[in-house]
Amino acid sequence: MFNPENDLEQALVRAAEEPAHRVAFLKAFLDAELSLALVDSGDAKDGYVVPEVTQDDLAFVPVFTSDGRVKAMFGDEKLMIVRQTFRQILEQLDDANFVLNPGSDYGREFTSGDVAAMLDGHFERAAEGFDEEPGDEGGDVPTLVGKPSPMPTHLTAPLAAMFATIPEVRAAHIAQALFADEEGVKRLVIGLSADGDIDAVFDRIGDVLEEAAKPTDVIDFVSVPGSPLDGYFERDVQPFYRKG
């Protein structure tokens, strides 16, 4: 259930339910103060980073209408909340896609095309996006994806050692995905790039996990390419294993 916490959220609900209010909402939204989450990268050098939401192989920057929406999405995740207007955020994140309030009943996607239209004053064109709510295409709910924090070396070290003995494995990536469902389950997703029969590789992974995995670990394995997280893994230039 979505109970508006401020004037912006009240305007969002009106815009979602009454098309006549959408252009006015978008005009106000450009200069409205939003909550931007920065998550701990787990790397002292990188510090806090902007997370991504993946949907239909596109990456979106999540922004929120209140701090409460951030906390509902991220739970106990270690993070910082920065408050800036949408226009200020756009000045720092050029040509990005955005998603407003992922995991909430009221929100919407803003593609880079929508953003460009708004900045050019074409709010009627950008308003068409209200008819395409996140998840309309079916499939999984959007996921927040980033580097695991802390890095689960109890898994990556033995897995990397095993992959080194399998010539077919070219690379292995790892991500932490937070699914925007009622349970807010965090999963470790390991993406494998391999030649030949990848099912045989998955069979051997089970033996390693029996010894290394903790009872609290929730782990998915996917083939790369061929998974919903392909875009994220392609941008990950530091897989935890790469064939020498």
QUIUR-V142745 format. One record per residue. RES is the residue in one small letter. PSI is psi in whole degrees, 0 to 359 (* if undefined). Layout:
res-><RES;RES>
psi-><PSI;PSI>
//
This chain:
res-><m;f;n;p;e;n;d;l;e;q;a;l;v;r;a;a;e;e;p;a;h;r;v;a;f;l;k;a;f;l;d;a;e;l;s;l;a;l;v;d;s;g;d;a;k;d;g;y;v;v;p;e;v;t;q;d;d;l;a;f;v;p;v;f;t;s;d;g;r;v;k;a;m;f;g;d;e;k;l;m;i;v;r;q;t;f;r;q;i;l;e;q;l;d;d;a;n;f;v;l;n;p;g;s;d;y;g;r;e;f;t;s;g;d;v;a;a;m;l;d;g;h;f;e;r;a;a;e;g;f;d;e;e;p;g;d;e;g;g;d;v;p;t;l;v;g;k;p;s;p;m;p;t;h;l;t;a;p;l;a;a;m;f;a;t;i;p;e;v;r;a;a;h;i;a;q;a;l;f;a;d;e;e;g;v;k;r;l;v;i;g;l;s;a;d;g;d;i;d;a;v;f;d;r;i;g;d;v;l;e;e;a;a;k;p;t;d;v;i;d;f;v;s;v;p;g;s;p;l;d;g;y;f;e;r;d;v;q;p;f;y;r;k;g>
psi-><137;107;112;133;349;178;323;319;326;319;324;316;316;317;322;325;338;104;331;340;0;317;316;320;314;322;317;327;327;322;14;146;127;166;122;124;137;125;152;122;344;1;120;329;321;332;224;137;161;124;172;150;131;137;123;43;11;148;134;144;123;133;157;152;353;161;327;324;324;310;327;328;317;343;233;11;138;120;170;147;123;132;118;160;158;322;319;320;320;328;336;334;83;138;33;159;148;153;130;126;52;138;354;165;335;120;181;164;145;104;167;330;320;316;315;319;318;317;332;359;9;69;331;319;316;330;341;337;344;338;1;78;150;131;0;335;357;183;199;154;147;148;143;128;137;186;140;142;112;165;128;74;339;342;313;324;307;328;317;320;321;318;330;340;359;104;334;339;120;320;157;128;159;141;159;126;130;112;131;62;184;330;340;43;131;128;143;126;120;121;126;131;118;155;153;213;100;339;326;325;317;324;319;331;323;322;320;318;329;328;324;330;145;156;334;352;130;114;133;146;136;157;143;118;170;6;162;345;16;317;317;313;327;329;350;102;0;71;153;348;134;133;131;*>
//
